[in-house]
Amino acid sequence: MSVMKRLSMIFKSKANKALDKMEDPRETLDYSYQRQLELLQKVRRGVADVATSRKRVELQINGLEGQARKLEDQGRKALSVGREDLAREALSRRSGLQTQIADLRIQHDNLQAEEEKLTTASQRLQAKVDSFRTKKETIKATYTAAEAQTRINEAFSGISEEMGDVGLAIQRAEDKTAQMQARAGAIDELLASGALDDFSGTRGDDIQAELDRMGGGMDVELELARMKAELGQGPAPQSSIEQGQQQSAPQPAQQPQQQPQPQQQTQQFPRQGEGA
């Protein structure tokens, strides 16, 4: 195979593939239907032209028949007055007209047969066009429904171009969100471990954090003791709360032991005054 033939084949295959991709069956059907309507219009125009020719021949036949009848009357009148020569001439002309009339009748019959043939063809073509129109609309509706179903299925499966772009955008957003969450968690761990310094001033020292955790734990224990007391699963809520307060604050528990000493001193001062 020569190079030119290969190039021609490649070009034709590429062009055929491009045309097949660009072709819309609905537009092709509409174009075919339009061409059929144009053909039907031409057939009808042909029927009208044949009918017009046939009618013209009929008029010519009627005119020649009228002239033939007139010549016949003139020949009779000529014979009645003894003019045989005039009568012979009239009959001779009448004979010529009869020949023309016979030829015109043959043409009339041919035109009439052609008209009937074209009329039958026009009727058949009309039926074919009507059937094609019905089939065309059915195919177009089916194709439109199939196209819509295909787009819906592609949208559900995510393989369409639009949904593919949306899916990629969502994936990128999820990846960035996961990356930011991981970065934020890592920074929190580094701040909690002391590997990074908190320059905002909101981070407390370790002792304060330990005290906050202890306070939070005691609050939870007190709330749990109260709930157990309400359900009858533990001691009275007051004793449990007081016990929790004593455990959470040991220093105030030592103050009642030191309070009697100032009372003794206040009682001793009046005694010394009285002795004085």
KABEL-V632665 format. One record per pair of residues at least 24 apart in sequence whose ideal C-beta (glycine too) atoms are under 8 Angstrom apart, sorted by the first residue. I is the first residue (numbers start at 1). J is the second residue. If there is no record, write none. Layout:
BEGIN
i: (I | I)
j: (J | J)
END
This chain:
BEGIN
i: (25 | 25 | 25 | 26 | 26 | 26 | 26 | 29 | 29 | 29 | 30 | 32 | 32 | 33 | 33 | 33 | 33 | 36 | 36 | 36 | 36 | 37 | 39 | 40 | 40 | 40 | 40 | 43 | 43 | 43 | 43 | 44 | 46 | 47 | 47 | 47 | 47 | 50 | 50 | 50 | 50 | 51 | 53 | 54 | 54 | 54 | 54 | 57 | 57 | 57 | 57 | 58 | 60 | 61 | 61 | 61 | 61 | 64 | 64 | 64 | 64 | 65 | 65 | 67 | 68 | 68 | 68 | 68 | 71 | 214 | 215 | 218 | 218 | 218)
j: (139 | 140 | 143 | 139 | 140 | 143 | 144 | 136 | 139 | 140 | 136 | 132 | 136 | 129 | 132 | 133 | 136 | 125 | 128 | 129 | 132 | 129 | 125 | 122 | 125 | 126 | 129 | 118 | 121 | 122 | 125 | 122 | 118 | 115 | 118 | 119 | 122 | 111 | 114 | 115 | 118 | 115 | 111 | 108 | 111 | 112 | 115 | 104 | 107 | 108 | 111 | 108 | 104 | 101 | 104 | 105 | 108 | 97 | 100 | 101 | 104 | 97 | 101 | 97 | 94 | 97 | 98 | 101 | 97 | 248 | 248 | 244 | 247 | 248)
END
